[in-house]
Amino acid sequence: MLDAKPDTEIARCPMHMDQPGEGRLEFAAPDHPPVPRAKIGVLIANLGTPDNYDYWSMRRYLNEFLSDKRVVDYPAYLWQPLLQLIILTKRPFTSGANYKSIWNHDKGESPLLTITKDQTARLAEQIAERIDGDIMVDFCMRYGNPSTKSKVEEMVKAGCDRILFFPLYPHYAGATSATACDQFFRALMEQKWQPSARTVAPYFDHPAYIKALADSVRTTYDAMEEKPEVLVTSYHGMPKRYLLEGDPYHCMCQKTTRLLREELGWEESQAQTTFQSVFGREEWLRPYTVDHVADLARQGVKRLAVIAPAFSADCIETLEEINEEIRESFEEAGGEHFTYIPCLNDDAAHISALTDVIEANLQGWTS
């Protein structure tokens, strides 16, 4: 800190403040770098989105995603040649077509990006109403834009000396929550004046989250003349090996389904856990959603509903995979009425639940 001089220009510096974000003005040297008023940052994070659905946009996005060692942990010397020469030659075409079918053409962006923007705006409103303090709320993506690095830089430049990082994954997994936090910590490593940081733990069993899920099911069912016979709770899959190596994701998913079933007052057979988005030849967590819904149809189930509790916002895995591929699997096997229950997105009960989680994690930083 440069020596203060009484005849110099007034500058605000946290080193001379009685409390974070507030305090008295001190005199500082004219060449002291400007220091913005201290504030708290709340940075929510989601998986990511391509910038567009053309070949090169998809290739860039898929390359970043599938090169993440948290997502695919095969040795690079085996995986990268396969990824670069074969997978990234073909897959951008098929993935691009899938994204095009669900793209928000009016805004020129993916539904995940649109919904995350809406969630951020709603969260900022609720936080301003419920929590005292100068709090900056923004969002980033683990893959694609806006990047985690760019948003951390913006928050630091804006004066955030404390950042709460909130991966919007109710359930912890190495390939989701952990890699998002990895990227956050990498961004912090590049800061000269590194802010204090906290990360939000999984909220898969938070009462307000479970109630919001149950309310979404009740709302959907109440609007139907003939109720679904079975509710399938479909979670994003992962290799079974990850569970055996200690990843708790599978257990958290099972608990969410159980708590949802108890909140609804249902029998065990009425809400069943499955896993989707299988990739590669390795065995993944079972049962696979796409196969299980077909099995249910062959067993005589005519009316089925599917909900995706692990996704905080509708995306390619829900709007295209569940509502098209998995629906088709059920109907081709003899099912007649398929209902997809949307993610909680920016629903008021969801935003309230997320604000509860944020408020609890800000304790000690806010009055």
N, C-alpha and C positions, 0 to 999 in steps of 0.2 A: 504494500500500500504506500503510495507516495505521501510525503509529508504534507499535512494540511496547512494552508496559508490563509490568514484572515481576510486578505484583500483579493482573493481569487473568486472566480465564478462559482456559484452554488451548484453542487452536484449531489445526487442521492446515491449512497453506497450502502449495501446491506451490512458492511463491516461496522457501520456506525448506527445501526438500528437496534432499538431495544427489543423488538419482537419481529419475527419474519413477516415481511410484507407491510410493516408499518413502523413508525418511529420518527425521530427528529432529523432535520436536515443538518448536514455538516458541510463545512467548506473544504473543497478539495482543489488540488493543483489544476491549472488550466488544461494540461495535457493528459489528465486522467481520462481513460476511455469511458464513454457514456455507459451508465448502468441503469437499466429499466427497473421500474418498481417490481419488487418480488411478488410472485404469485404462484399458485399451484396449477400443475397441468394434469389433466385426466385424459389419457390417450388410450382409446379403445382400438382393438386390432382384430381384423378378420383374415381369412385365408388369402384372398386375392382374386384378381380378375385380369383377363387380357384387356388390352386397350381397344381391340377390335376383334372381329372373327375372321379376318383374312389370314392367309397362310403364314406370313412372317410375324404378325402379331401373336398368333397362336404358337408359333415355334419358339419365339422369345419367352413367352409365358411358361410353356411346358418345359423348356430347357431349364429355367430357373427352378421350377417346382420339382421336376424329376431329378435334378442334380443335387438336391438337398439330401444330405446323408441321414437326416432324421426321417425322411420319407422313404428313401430306398437306400438301405445300408449295405448293399453288395460292394465288394472291392471295386474301386474306380477303374482299375485296369481291365476288369471284366464288364462292368456296367456301361462305362462311357462309350466304348466302340459300338455296343448294341444300341445305346440311346441315340448317339449322333448319326449313325449310318443307317439305321433301320427305323426305329420308333419315331424319331423326329422328321423322317422323310415322309412317312405315311400319316401318322396320327394327327398332325395339324389340320388335314383335310376333313377327317371325320369329326374331330372335336370342334372345328370351326362351323361345320354344318349344324352340330348340336347347339352351339351357342347362338347361331343365327336364328334358330327356331324359337328361342326364348328371349332374344335381345330386346332391350328397350329402345326401339328405333326412334321414338320421339326425342329422347334425350341423348341418343348416341352412346349408350353405355350398357353394361350388363345389369340385370336386376339386382345382383348383390351390391353393386356400387350404389344404385339408386336407393335401396333399402338402408344401407349403412349410413348414407348421408341423412336420411330421414331419422334414423335412430339417434344419430349424433345431435341433430337439432332438438329432438324431443328430450334427450338426456340433459342437454345444456339448459333447457327451460326448467326442468324439474330440479336440477342441482341448484340453479339460481334461486328457486323458490324455497328449497328445503335446507340448504347448507350455507352458512355464513362464510364469507371469504372471497377473495379475488381468484376465481377458478376459471381456467381456460380449458375447454373441452374440444377435442378433435379426434380424428380417426386416421388409421393407417392400414396398409395391407402387408402381409408377410411377403407375398409375391406380387409383382406388378406395381401399379401406382394407385394412390400416393404411397411412396415407400416409407418404411419405418424411419430410416435415416433422415429423410427430408423433414418429417414431422417432428422428430426430436430436435433437429436444428432450429426449426421454427419456434418451438416452445422455449428453447434456451435463449434465443434471441429476443423473445417476447418477455423474458424475465422469470421464467419458471425455474425456481431453485429446488422444487420438489415435483416429481412426476409419479403419478399412479398409473401403472401400465396394466391394462385390462384386456386380456385375450378373450374374445367373445365365444368361448367354448365352454359350455356347462361342465363337460367331462374332460379331465386331463388325459392327454395322450402325448407321447414323445413327438409324434408327427404333426401335432397341432399346437397345443399350449407351449410345449418346451421349445419348439423351433421358433415360435413367435417371440418368446422371451430371449432366446439366443440372439435374435436379430436386434432386439431392443438393447441388450447389453453391448453388442458390437457398436451400435450407434453411440452409446454413452462413452465408449472407449476413445472416441474421436473428439470429445469435448475438453477444451482447456480447463473450463470451470464446470466440473461435472455435478449435475444436480443430485440431490438425494433421491432415491428411487425405491418404490415398492411395487410388487406384482400381486395381482389378485388370484387367490386360490380358486379351484373349481367350485362351482355352485350347483352341482347336479342334484343335491338334496335340499337346497334352500326352500323353506316352506312357501315363500311367495312365488318362486319359480314353478314349483310343483302345482300350486293352485292355479297359476296362469295357464299351464298346460291343460289341467283338468277343465278349466272354464272354456278353453278353446274347443275341447271335445264336446262338452255339454252344449255349447252354442251351435256347433255343427249338427249334432244329433237332434236337438230340439227343432231344427228347421226341416227335418226329414219325416215323411210319413212312415216309411219302413226303415227301422234302425239297422245298421250293420250288425251282423252276427258276431264278428271278431274285429278287434282293433289290433293291427300290427304296428308295433313301435319299431321303426327301422332306423338303425344307427349306421353311421359310416363304418366300414369294416377296417380291419388291419390283419396282417399275418398272425396266425395263431402263435408263432414263435415269439412275438413280442410279449404276449401275455405270459408265456413260460419264462421269459427273461425278466419279468418284474413290472411290466407296464400295467397300471391299475385300471385302464380304460374299460375293459370288459366288465369288471365288477361294478364300476360306477354306473354303467348303462343298465345293468340288471337291477340295481337299486332304484334308479329313476323309474323304471317300469313298475316295480313293486309299489313304490310310493304313489305313483299315478293311479294304479289300480286301487290302492287303499283309499285314496282321496275320492275316487269315483264310487267306491263301495261295490266293486265288481269281484267276481270269482276269477281265479287264476287263468282259466281258459279263455276269458274274454279279452285279455290284453297280452300279447305275446311278443317277445323280443327277437329281432332278426338283425342281420348285418348286410349292408349293400356295398356296391362299388368295388367288387373284387378285381384285382389286377395281377396278371402273371400266373405262373403255374403253382406257386407255393400255396399250401392250405391256409385259408383265412378263418377268422372267427365264424362259427356256424350257429344257427342255420342261415343260409344265404337268402335274402329277401326274395329275390327273383324266382328262386326255386320253391320257397316256402309258400308263397301266395298261390302258385300253381298246384301245390300239394293240397292246400286247403280247398281249392275249387274242385279238385278231383274227389275230395272227401265229401263234397256236397254243399260247401259254403257258397251261397249265391250272392251275399251282400257283405262287402269288406271295406273297411276304412284303414288308411295308413297315415301315420303321423311320424315326423322326424325330429325327436327331441334334442338330438345332438347339434342341430343346426340352429343358430340364432337368427338366421335370415335365409329366405328362399334363394336358391342358387341353381347351378346346373344339375347338381345331384338330386334336387327335389323337383324342380320344374320340368326337367327333361327325363332324368332317370326314373324317378318314382312315377310321375304323372304320365309318362309315355311308355317307357320300356317295361316297368313293373306292372303297370295297368294292363298292358298288352299280354303279359305272361299270365295274369289272372283270367282275363277274358278268353284267351285261346284255350285254356284248360277247362272252360265251362262256367266261369264266374259271370255274373250278370250285372251287378251294380258295384262299381269301384268308386270310392270317395277318397280323395286326398285332402287331408286337413292341413292348411298352410302353416308354415312356421310362425312363431310369435311376432316376428318382424318388429314394427313400431306400435304394436297394440299397447294400449294404455297400461294394462296389467303387467305386461312384459317390461315396459319402461320403468314402471314403479318398482318392480322386483330388482332390476339392474341398478336403480338408484339406491335401493336399500343396501345392496352389496357395496356400491361405491361409498356410501355414507359410513358404513362400518369400517371400511379400509382406510378412510381418511381421518379416523379418530387420532387425536394428538397433533394433527396438522391443522385442524380447524377448531373453532371455538364451539 
